[in-house]
């Protein structure tokens, strides 16, 4: 049956190899099970967003399982999916902005925006206009977005790890009490994750989390009362999205940003992992439309279940390195996400003590910094807007505001420098919408 479904022999692989590859892929991305509920249930100031922790946990595991299994069965690629790092922080930024505007159902509206971005992704894939959307933002700006989000994620990791704290006069600074249990738990997890990543050990981030858990238990910071059990959901997030609220004109730019982030992540990961697995045919992805449609469907289903943008995970490359060549790899990874639901008490204890998951944020942020090399630093009309995006995201403490500054500055600098022919019409439209956002919407937050 497996041979008929996945053509194992034609790809030079076996069921055993594919299963091991699926386990490898799952281990390298399992940190999202711990991180995602913690990120979406509290904002950057540590206040509740309104999303229930366990509801997000269920949504994360079920959406990841659905999208990964669909990728394996429909597109046939060894690429697993889950809520994306970066997209989840942007989601929280949007929720915080909506809350500041007085929107009562802020997280429901944000889920509606994610859903609409997924629907737009599906339509673009079906009518084959995704290339035009990808070309609308220059490679330098795409890289700047990734770097800015990476710095922001790492900064939050350092804050959650009690290394960086609020400080009078300079706003933030180094914690003067570095000899503490919180910092120790964070430091041990970071060192373990970093060293194992350098040694290319599978599941390095998960091992870092496990090391932090052990030390946190030893310090009495967490108490593991149980390991097995299903999540106890206090407030349902499934099918709570507010699509009508998300359709307000002033929110359209952020729906487009959700769309761009998901699209760029997906295309980059698909091509990169497929190339590593030698699955490209004449430099092209044979079943690209199926893979993109899978990702877009995962976004819409994930939003319905109650989680942020679902996307292809670059960690799937670990499974490919272990021999994964067919969709069976991603099916196995997807099934393991469902199994993880049985360990929800342990996940809850781990994720609610922030120094445990903080090292994963720092390491992921460091990985995202690689994109800085892809910025065209020789062209000021490209590098300056990209740089503004990089620094505006962490310094404004808002991915939404940081991206808005970058997107708005890009066409202005291009036009005034006499390079207006380099602009794509969609990037100009985005700039106009974002300027309108700053003038008519953002000022209401003051």
Secondary structure, DSSP 8 states (H G I E B T S, - for coil): -HHHHH-TGGGT--HHHHHHHHHHHHHHHTHHHHHHHHHHHB-TTS-B-S--HHHHHHHHHHHHHHHHHHIIIII--S--EEE-TTHHHHHHHHHHHHHHTT-TTHHHHHHHHHHHHHHHHHHHHHHT-HHHHHHHS-HHHHHHHHHHHHHHHHHHHHHHTTSEEEETTTEEEE-S--SSHHHHHHHHHHHHHHHHHHTT-TTHHHHHHHHHHHHHHHTTS-----S-B----SS--TT---HHHHT-GGGHHHHHHHHHHHHHHHHHHHHHHHHHTT-EETTEETTHHHHHHHHHHHHHHHHHHT-S-EEE-TTHHHHHHTT--SHHHHHHHHHHHHHHTTBHHHHHHHHHSHHHHHHHHHHHHHHHGGGGGGS-TT-HHHHHHHHHHHHHHHHTT-HHHHHHHHHHHHHHHHHHTT-GGG--HHHHHHHHHHHHIIIIIGGGG-
